[in-house]
Amino acid sequence: MKQDDSKVILITGCSSGIGRAAAEHLAGRGHIVYATARRPESVDELETWARIAGDQARVARLDVQDSETIQVVVDRIRSEAGRLDVVINNAGYGQFGPVEEVTDEQVWRQFDVNLVGVMRVSRAVVPLMRACRTGRIVNISSLSAHVTMPFMGMYCASKHALDAVSAAMRMELARWNIRVIVVEPGPVPTPFQEKVRNSGADATNAQVSPYAEVRARVEESRRKLNSLGAAPMSRVVRAIEHAATARRPRIRYYDAALARWVPRLFSLLPDRLIEWAIRREVGL
Ligand SMILES: NC(=O)c1ccc[n+]([C@@H]2O[C@H](COP(=O)([O-])OP(=O)(O)OC[C@H]3O[C@@H](n4cnc5c(N)ncnc54)[C@H](OP(=O)(O)O)[C@@H]3O)[C@@H](O)[C@H]2O)c1
């Protein structure tokens, strides 16, 4: 890669999964990558990686729920690099549970991380991008923005909202040559699923829940669907790299056939048929 093609890239949620793989890949390709994570132990682990990866890998603590940590990182990028070419808003998690049982607090937190977190980071980076008259905001959304599954209502709603906000930002920021791109993966093998299970109603609650009987069935079928439709990490990372670096990036990336065709197929079928098929599949 020529020196001029090297980008300055900020990525959120690099403790594991897609964020970590994207950080490793993009730094390996010679880009200056600010890989961030919210937990101090994850930051320590990233520091170990950065020591091996070289000077282009830089590490910082960033919690998308904490504006101060975001601003500190953006100020550091401004003073060290003088510009920010790409931000990859990757941090996110899944709130699992039937809508009736998800608490207000769990709803706020889901939206605070998956949607408001993206907005906080974007608000902090846009002035720097505007000053340079160029920039890219790559938002990691999901197939779940288009296909709502039972027991995943809050997660799907947060990604649906992220798609809408991304479209508005794309039109608002185009005049400063700041592009807003969404990457919509289907299932990808990462620790995401373990974290989804952990954030559901606790075992005591589940025992008295009217959903107790179906919960295990829904979870089992979700696991099966996820492993059947899973795309390799390399495909998602390739889509992110294209969004971040291609001369003419697309507005929307699907990392796999499942993510590309399911929403299109669903738009042709009657809602009643789709929901019947999903309920049948998950045993509801
Ligand atoms: N895996 C899939 O099947 C799939 C499919 C479609 C879309 N996605 C999306 O892809 C993105 C990455 O997920 P993944 O699959 O790579 O899962 P993951 O391995 O669990 O990674 C999620 C990352 O987000 C971080 N995070 C959570 N809350 C945060 C906060 N408040 N501030 C900063 N970072 C925070 C996590 O940090 P901690 O380790 O500290 O929790 C972790 O680093 C998410 O937006 C997810 O919705 C995933």
The ligand as a MOL file (V3000), in Angstrom:
LIG
                    3D

  0  0  0     0  0            999 V3000
M  V30 BEGIN CTAB
M  V30 COUNTS 48 52 0 0 0
M  V30 BEGIN ATOM
M  V30 1 N -22.0210 -11.7680 15.9260 0
M  V30 2 C -23.1020 -11.6210 15.1800 0
M  V30 3 O -23.7650 -12.6100 14.8330 0
M  V30 4 C -23.5310 -10.2430 14.7290 0
M  V30 5 C -24.4450 -10.1620 13.6870 0
M  V30 6 C -24.8710 -8.9130 13.2460 0
M  V30 7 C -24.3670 -7.7700 13.8410 0
M  V30 8 N -23.4660 -7.8720 14.8650 0 CHG=1
M  V30 9 C -22.9860 -6.6110 15.4640 0
M  V30 10 O -21.5740 -6.5840 15.3950 0
M  V30 11 C -21.0560 -5.7660 16.4380 0
M  V30 12 C -19.9270 -6.5060 17.1340 0
M  V30 13 O -20.4420 -7.6660 17.7390 0
M  V30 14 P -19.6170 -9.0300 17.8620 0
M  V30 15 O -20.3950 -10.0860 17.2080 0
M  V30 16 O -18.2220 -8.8230 17.4750 0 CHG=-1
M  V30 17 O -19.7580 -9.3030 19.4410 0
M  V30 18 P -18.7230 -9.1300 20.6430 0
M  V30 19 O -17.5520 -10.0050 20.4050 0
M  V30 20 O -19.5210 -9.3050 21.8640 0
M  V30 21 O -18.2250 -7.6140 20.4990 0
M  V30 22 C -19.0000 -6.5430 20.9360 0
M  V30 23 C -18.0720 -5.4650 21.3940 0
M  V30 24 O -18.8310 -4.3230 21.8060 0
M  V30 25 C -18.3000 -3.9150 23.0560 0
M  V30 26 N -19.1820 -3.0990 23.8700 0
M  V30 27 C -20.3390 -3.4130 24.4600 0
M  V30 28 N -20.7950 -2.3590 25.1640 0
M  V30 29 C -19.8920 -1.3480 25.0010 0
M  V30 30 C -19.7800 -0.0140 25.4680 0
M  V30 31 N -20.6910 0.5360 26.2830 0
M  V30 32 N -18.7110 0.7370 25.0770 0
M  V30 33 C -17.7580 0.2110 24.2680 0
M  V30 34 N -17.7920 -1.0570 23.8290 0
M  V30 35 C -18.8640 -1.8150 24.1850 0
M  V30 36 C -17.9380 -5.2140 23.7440 0
M  V30 37 O -17.1130 -4.9450 24.8600 0
M  V30 38 P -17.1720 -5.8880 26.1900 0
M  V30 39 O -16.3140 -7.0900 25.8650 0
M  V30 40 O -16.5720 -5.0130 27.2260 0
M  V30 41 O -18.5870 -6.2360 26.4370 0
M  V30 42 C -17.2370 -5.8980 22.6010 0
M  V30 43 O -15.9400 -5.4080 22.4430 0
M  V30 44 C -22.2300 -5.4300 17.3460 0
M  V30 45 O -22.6930 -4.1260 17.0640 0
M  V30 46 C -23.2900 -6.4550 16.9470 0
M  V30 47 O -24.5940 -5.9650 17.1740 0
M  V30 48 C -23.0300 -9.0790 15.3200 0
M  V30 END ATOM
M  V30 BEGIN BOND
M  V30 1 1 1 2
M  V30 2 2 2 3
M  V30 3 1 2 4
M  V30 4 1 4 5
M  V30 5 2 4 48
M  V30 6 2 5 6
M  V30 7 1 6 7
M  V30 8 2 7 8
M  V30 9 1 8 9
M  V30 10 1 8 48
M  V30 11 1 9 10
M  V30 12 1 9 46
M  V30 13 1 10 11
M  V30 14 1 11 12
M  V30 15 1 11 44
M  V30 16 1 12 13
M  V30 17 1 13 14
M  V30 18 2 14 15
M  V30 19 1 14 16
M  V30 20 1 14 17
M  V30 21 1 17 18
M  V30 22 2 18 19
M  V30 23 1 18 20
M  V30 24 1 18 21
M  V30 25 1 21 22
M  V30 26 1 22 23
M  V30 27 1 23 24
M  V30 28 1 23 42
M  V30 29 1 24 25
M  V30 30 1 25 26
M  V30 31 1 25 36
M  V30 32 1 26 27
M  V30 33 1 26 35
M  V30 34 2 27 28
M  V30 35 1 28 29
M  V30 36 1 29 30
M  V30 37 2 29 35
M  V30 38 1 30 31
M  V30 39 2 30 32
M  V30 40 1 32 33
M  V30 41 2 33 34
M  V30 42 1 34 35
M  V30 43 1 36 37
M  V30 44 1 36 42
M  V30 45 1 37 38
M  V30 46 2 38 39
M  V30 47 1 38 40
M  V30 48 1 38 41
M  V30 49 1 42 43
M  V30 50 1 44 45
M  V30 51 1 44 46
M  V30 52 1 46 47
M  V30 END BOND
M  V30 END CTAB
M  END
